[in-house]
Amino acid sequence: MAGEEDERLDLRALLGAVEAAPPVRVVEVVVAELARMLDARRVSLLIANFTGDALVRMTHATAPERIEDGHNERAESLPLPGSVYEQVLFSQEVDLHIADNGWDVLVPVSERGDAIGVLQLTLPHRPDTDVIEYLESAAQALAYVLVASRRHTDLFEWAQRDHSFTLAAEIQRRLLPQAYTLEADEFTIAGWLEPAHEAGGDTFDYSLDREYLYVTVTDAMGHGVEASLLATVAVGSLRNSRRSLATPAEQARLANDALIDVSRPDQFVTGVMIRIRLADGRLDVVNAGHPLPYLHRDGAAEVFDIGTELALGIIASDYTVRTIQLEPGDRLLLLTDGLLERKAVNVDITGILGRSRSRHPREIVREFAANVVQETKGNLLDDATVVCLDWYGPHAKRSTTGGRSRSRATGSRNKPRSLPQT
């Protein structure tokens, strides 16, 4: 019986079926295989939309091994706020509760902390610990499958779009990192961009190498395609120099030179360029005319004075690095002026930081975005971008929240959360 169970819950068989499928069918293959292996009455992948307020149900399978129409990826949108799906995404813990026709299991689908969506199954019987652990592993494998497959198709991009993009918004999106969240041993970082009605020139970016974490937040003046093109030059230059291991000062100087070459005299880009040494938390930063960040340390949140120099693209200039020492437990918040505009003045930045110390950075950036939307009644005059960085220190030991239910405090596996029977 044990051998039969091992064969039934064979992750290699699941991945083998995925490998044999074209990129546009990987979700169909995964849900069909899970339905077969677990005798599931229903299996679905719910993928987060780009506005972050809903999950979209992609192709699903129902027993016995029947796949529904593969062109219905956007057929059902489920609101996130206040829902059990939001709880699963934020907590990164499996949810288990009884349903009308069996047991519903919701499993987070995440890659290194980047919450991609939720795997939903309806099983005929309450799953035991082995089944739950298998589903967690399957969901984690599915996350990597999705990350790899979307390089070859627009299918997932199309499913996540709940409204049409302007050309400026399309350009802007290509300037953002492919994953908005990253968990590592020493830190966790998450970012979010809430676009204005007419997309501006906001961007954020990060990259991790063996020695450093690099982070940038930029804001190109203006709106529309003109701002997006200005941002493209700035981000392209910053990435190019970063990939040559340039310091923040060198990155700023080269981006400044590039913008002077291609922009009008009245155009400029503000930005913060950061490099954090993983071995000891030394933070090197250049602030080119950008709003000051906020720091939460020892129970207090306040504006973090990192100095200010000329914005990029105005005149030829050298930039000076300021060096700051991060301490374990620090939370750093970077933002653009969309969070400070006159319609958003009631967004309590220090208050939110103070009240949310125990929450994950991906929740914090979404709360700031939701507050801006609420205060402006959805009519943002400028993009609002926020990046939240938690620094744990070089000797911290990360407990992943990407597809595994683990407690950061103890490192032990959590039990699935069960709702009361109805």
Secondary structure in CASP SS format (residue, H / E / C, confidence):
PFRMAT SS
TARGET T0000
AUTHOR 0000-0000-0000
METHOD secondary structure of the structure
MODEL  1
M C 1.00
A H 1.00
G H 1.00
E H 1.00
E H 1.00
D H 1.00
E H 1.00
R H 1.00
L C 1.00
D C 1.00
L H 1.00
R H 1.00
A H 1.00
L H 1.00
L H 1.00
G H 1.00
A H 1.00
V H 1.00
E H 1.00
A C 1.00
A C 1.00
P C 1.00
P H 1.00
V H 1.00
R H 1.00
V H 1.00
V H 1.00
E H 1.00
V H 1.00
V H 1.00
V H 1.00
A H 1.00
E H 1.00
L H 1.00
A H 1.00
R H 1.00
M H 1.00
L H 1.00
D C 1.00
A C 1.00
R C 1.00
R E 1.00
V E 1.00
S E 1.00
L E 1.00
L E 1.00
I E 1.00
A E 1.00
N C 1.00
F C 1.00
T C 1.00
G C 1.00
D C 1.00
A E 1.00
L E 1.00
V E 1.00
R E 1.00
M E 1.00
T E 1.00
H E 1.00
A E 1.00
T E 1.00
A C 1.00
P C 1.00
E C 1.00
R E 1.00
I E 1.00
E C 1.00
D C 1.00
G C 1.00
H C 1.00
N C 1.00
E C 1.00
R C 1.00
A C 1.00
E E 1.00
S E 1.00
L E 1.00
P E 1.00
L C 1.00
P C 1.00
G C 1.00
S C 1.00
V H 1.00
Y H 1.00
E H 1.00
Q H 1.00
V H 1.00
L H 1.00
F H 1.00
S H 1.00
Q C 1.00
E C 1.00
V C 1.00
D E 1.00
L E 1.00
H E 1.00
I E 1.00
A E 1.00
D C 1.00
N C 1.00
G E 1.00
W E 1.00
D E 1.00
V E 1.00
L E 1.00
V E 1.00
P E 1.00
V E 1.00
S E 1.00
E E 1.00
R C 1.00
G C 1.00
D E 1.00
A E 1.00
I E 1.00
G E 1.00
V E 1.00
L E 1.00
Q E 1.00
L E 1.00
T E 1.00
L E 1.00
P C 1.00
H C 1.00
R C 1.00
P C 1.00
D C 1.00
T H 1.00
D H 1.00
V H 1.00
I H 1.00
E H 1.00
Y H 1.00
L H 1.00
E H 1.00
S H 1.00
A H 1.00
A H 1.00
Q H 1.00
A H 1.00
L H 1.00
A H 1.00
Y H 1.00
V H 1.00
L H 1.00
V H 1.00
A H 1.00
S H 1.00
R C 1.00
R C 1.00
H C 1.00
T C 1.00
D C 1.00
L H 1.00
F H 1.00
E H 1.00
W H 1.00
A H 1.00
Q H 1.00
R C 1.00
D C 1.00
H C 1.00
S C 1.00
F C 1.00
T C 1.00
L H 1.00
A H 1.00
A H 1.00
E H 1.00
I H 1.00
Q H 1.00
R H 1.00
R H 1.00
L C 1.00
L C 1.00
P C 1.00
Q C 1.00
A C 1.00
Y C 1.00
T E 1.00
L E 1.00
E E 1.00
A C 1.00
D C 1.00
E C 1.00
F E 1.00
T E 1.00
I E 1.00
A E 1.00
G E 1.00
W E 1.00
L E 1.00
E E 1.00
P C 1.00
A C 1.00
H C 1.00
E C 1.00
A C 1.00
G C 1.00
G E 1.00
D E 1.00
T E 1.00
F E 1.00
D E 1.00
Y E 1.00
S E 1.00
L E 1.00
D C 1.00
R C 1.00
E C 1.00
Y E 1.00
L E 1.00
Y E 1.00
V E 1.00
T E 1.00
V E 1.00
T E 1.00
D E 1.00
A E 1.00
M C 1.00
G C 1.00
H C 1.00
G H 1.00
V H 1.00
E H 1.00
A H 1.00
S H 1.00
L H 1.00
L H 1.00
A H 1.00
T H 1.00
V H 1.00
A H 1.00
V H 1.00
G H 1.00
S H 1.00
L H 1.00
R H 1.00
N H 1.00
S H 1.00
R H 1.00
R C 1.00
S C 1.00
L C 1.00
A C 1.00
T C 1.00
P H 1.00
A H 1.00
E H 1.00
Q H 1.00
A H 1.00
R H 1.00
L H 1.00
A H 1.00
N H 1.00
D H 1.00
A H 1.00
L H 1.00
I H 1.00
D H 1.00
V H 1.00
S C 1.00
R C 1.00
P C 1.00
D C 1.00
Q C 1.00
F C 1.00
V E 1.00
T E 1.00
G E 1.00
V E 1.00
M E 1.00
I E 1.00
R E 1.00
I E 1.00
R E 1.00
L C 1.00
A C 1.00
D C 1.00
G C 1.00
R E 1.00
L E 1.00
D E 1.00
V E 1.00
V E 1.00
N E 1.00
A E 1.00
G C 1.00
H C 1.00
P C 1.00
L C 1.00
P C 1.00
Y E 1.00
L E 1.00
H E 1.00
R E 1.00
D C 1.00
G C 1.00
A E 1.00
A E 1.00
E E 1.00
V E 1.00
F C 1.00
D C 1.00
I C 1.00
G C 1.00
T C 1.00
E E 1.00
L C 1.00
A C 1.00
L E 1.00
G C 1.00
I C 1.00
I C 1.00
A C 1.00
S C 1.00
D C 1.00
Y C 1.00
T C 1.00
V C 1.00
R E 1.00
T E 1.00
I E 1.00
Q E 1.00
L C 1.00
E C 1.00
P C 1.00
G C 1.00
D C 1.00
R E 1.00
L E 1.00
L E 1.00
L E 1.00
L E 1.00
T C 1.00
D H 1.00
G H 1.00
L H 1.00
L C 1.00
E C 1.00
R H 1.00
K H 1.00
A H 1.00
V C 1.00
N C 1.00
V C 1.00
D C 1.00
I H 1.00
T H 1.00
G H 1.00
I H 1.00
L H 1.00
G H 1.00
R H 1.00
S C 1.00
R C 1.00
S C 1.00
R C 1.00
H C 1.00
P H 1.00
R H 1.00
E H 1.00
I H 1.00
V H 1.00
R H 1.00
E H 1.00
F H 1.00
A H 1.00
A H 1.00
N H 1.00
V H 1.00
V H 1.00
Q H 1.00
E H 1.00
T C 1.00
K C 1.00
G C 1.00
N C 1.00
L C 1.00
L C 1.00
D C 1.00
D C 1.00
A E 1.00
T E 1.00
V E 1.00
V E 1.00
C E 1.00
L E 1.00
D E 1.00
W E 1.00
Y C 1.00
G C 1.00
P C 1.00
H C 1.00
A C 1.00
K C 1.00
R C 1.00
S C 1.00
T C 1.00
T C 1.00
G C 1.00
G C 1.00
R C 1.00
S C 1.00
R E 1.00
S C 1.00
R C 1.00
A C 1.00
T C 1.00
G C 1.00
S C 1.00
R E 1.00
N C 1.00
K C 1.00
P C 1.00
R E 1.00
S E 1.00
L C 1.00
P C 1.00
Q C 1.00
T C 1.00
END
